[in-house]
Amino acid sequence: MTRLVAILSNPPTTSGARTRARVESAREVLGFRTVEIANLFGHPTYRTGGISEVGKDASDWLIARRDLADTLLGADGIVLAYGCQEPSGDARVHYRNQLDWLESVLNDLDVPRWMIDGRPRHPSRWHRHTFAQHPELAFAEALPLVLNRVS
């Protein structure tokens, strides 16, 4: 397996180093050579909740589809890691439409997908989850136990 794509919510306003490190851990666990990050929404926010403010316009979500679709082409595997919390207000409608569109694209691609225990938890939450599920294990040992393939 060559190329893994991790689908996150949107770009960070920080370096994103911790998130990239966690995504790299998933790449190692799953045995891929490379990993790329794609985002559901293209505008950076400090927290996912910020999408509620900047994601009110449907056109911004549609623009993000181009980059997301381009990144997904040629993917050999996908980690869904865009988070479990939906934005509020108008952005919630666009977010849900984006997820419906993504599901359609992923079904057409027919490549394996993974999530953390069946949920698209953001990589910033992976350590917390692995500790809660396997407190006796280090993160690197627990990640393979919770990073599960989904249909």
C-alpha positions in Angstrom: 0.0 0.0 0.0 1.4 3.3 -1.0 -0.7 6.4 -0.3 -2.9 7.1 2.7 -5.1 10.2 2.9 -6.4 11.5 6.2 -9.5 13.6 5.9 -9.6 16.3 8.6 -12.1 19.1 9.2 -10.1 22.2 8.1 -6.6 23.7 8.2 -5.2 24.8 11.5 -4.1 28.4 12.4 -1.1 26.9 14.1 1.7 24.7 12.6 -0.5 21.6 13.0 2.6 19.6 14.0 0.9 17.5 16.6 -1.9 16.6 14.3 0.5 15.7 11.5 2.5 13.6 13.9 -0.6 11.6 14.9 -1.5 11.1 11.2 2.0 9.9 10.6 1.5 7.4 13.4 -1.6 6.1 11.6 0.4 5.8 8.4 3.0 3.7 10.2 0.4 1.4 11.9 -1.4 0.8 8.6 1.8 0.2 6.6 1.5 3.0 4.0 4.5 4.7 2.5 3.1 8.2 2.3 0.3 10.2 3.9 -1.5 13.3 2.8 -4.0 15.5 4.6 -7.2 16.7 3.0 -9.8 18.9 4.6 -13.6 19.1 4.4 -13.5 22.9 4.5 -10.7 25.1 3.3 -10.6 28.0 5.8 -8.4 27.8 8.8 -9.8 28.1 12.3 -8.2 27.8 15.7 -10.8 25.2 16.8 -13.3 23.1 14.8 -16.1 25.2 16.4 -14.8 28.2 14.4 -16.3 26.7 11.3 -19.7 27.7 12.6 -18.6 31.3 12.0 -16.6 31.1 8.8 -18.5 28.3 7.2 -21.8 30.0 6.6 -21.4 30.3 2.8 -22.1 27.2 0.7 -19.7 28.3 -2.0 -16.7 27.9 0.4 -17.7 24.3 1.0 -18.1 23.7 -2.7 -14.7 25.1 -3.4 -13.1 22.8 -0.9 -14.5 19.8 -2.8 -12.1 20.4 -5.7 -9.0 20.1 -3.5 -10.5 17.2 -1.5 -11.4 15.3 -4.7 -8.0 15.9 -6.2 -6.2 14.6 -3.1 -8.5 11.5 -2.9 -7.6 10.5 -6.5 -5.1 7.7 -6.3 -5.5 7.1 -2.6 -4.9 3.5 -1.5 -6.5 4.1 1.9 -8.4 6.7 3.8 -8.5 7.7 7.5 -11.6 9.6 8.4 -10.5 12.0 11.1 -12.6 15.2 10.7 -13.9 15.1 14.3 -17.1 14.2 15.9 -18.6 17.6 16.6 -20.7 19.3 14.0 -20.6 23.1 13.5 -23.8 25.0 14.3 -26.1 27.3 12.3 -25.8 27.5 8.6 -22.5 25.8 8.6 -24.1 22.6 10.0 -26.2 22.3 6.9 -23.2 22.7 4.6 -21.1 20.3 6.7 -23.7 17.6 6.4 -24.0 18.2 2.7 -20.2 17.9 2.5 -20.3 14.6 4.3 -23.0 13.2 2.0 -20.9 14.3 -1.0 -17.8 12.7 0.6 -19.6 9.5 1.2 -20.6 9.3 -2.4 -17.1 10.0 -3.6 -15.6 7.4 -1.2 -18.1 4.8 -2.4 -17.1 5.4 -6.0 -13.4 5.1 -5.1 -13.9 1.8 -3.2 -10.7 2.0 -1.1 -10.4 0.9 2.5 -11.2 3.3 5.3 -10.3 3.5 8.9 -11.6 5.4 11.9 -10.9 5.4 15.6 -13.3 2.9 17.1 -15.9 3.6 14.4 -15.9 7.4 14.8 -14.1 10.1 12.8 -12.2 11.4 15.8 -9.8 14.2 15.1 -6.1 13.2 15.6 -5.9 15.7 18.5 -8.2 13.5 20.4 -6.6 10.1 19.6 -4.3 10.1 22.6 -7.2 10.8 25.0 -9.2 8.0 23.5 -6.4 5.4 23.5 -5.7 6.2 27.1 -9.3 5.9 28.1 -9.6 2.5 26.3 -6.2 1.1 27.1 -4.7 3.0 30.0 -2.0 0.4 30.5 -0.5 0.9 27.1 1.5 3.7 25.5 -0.1 5.5 22.6 2.0 3.7 20.0 0.8 0.4 21.4 -2.8 1.3 21.8 -3.3 3.0 18.4 -3.4 -0.2 16.4 -6.1 -1.5 18.7 -8.5 1.4 18.1 -7.6 2.3 14.5 -10.2 0.0 12.8 -11.3 -0.6 9.3 -14.9 0.4 8.5 -17.1 -0.4 5.7 
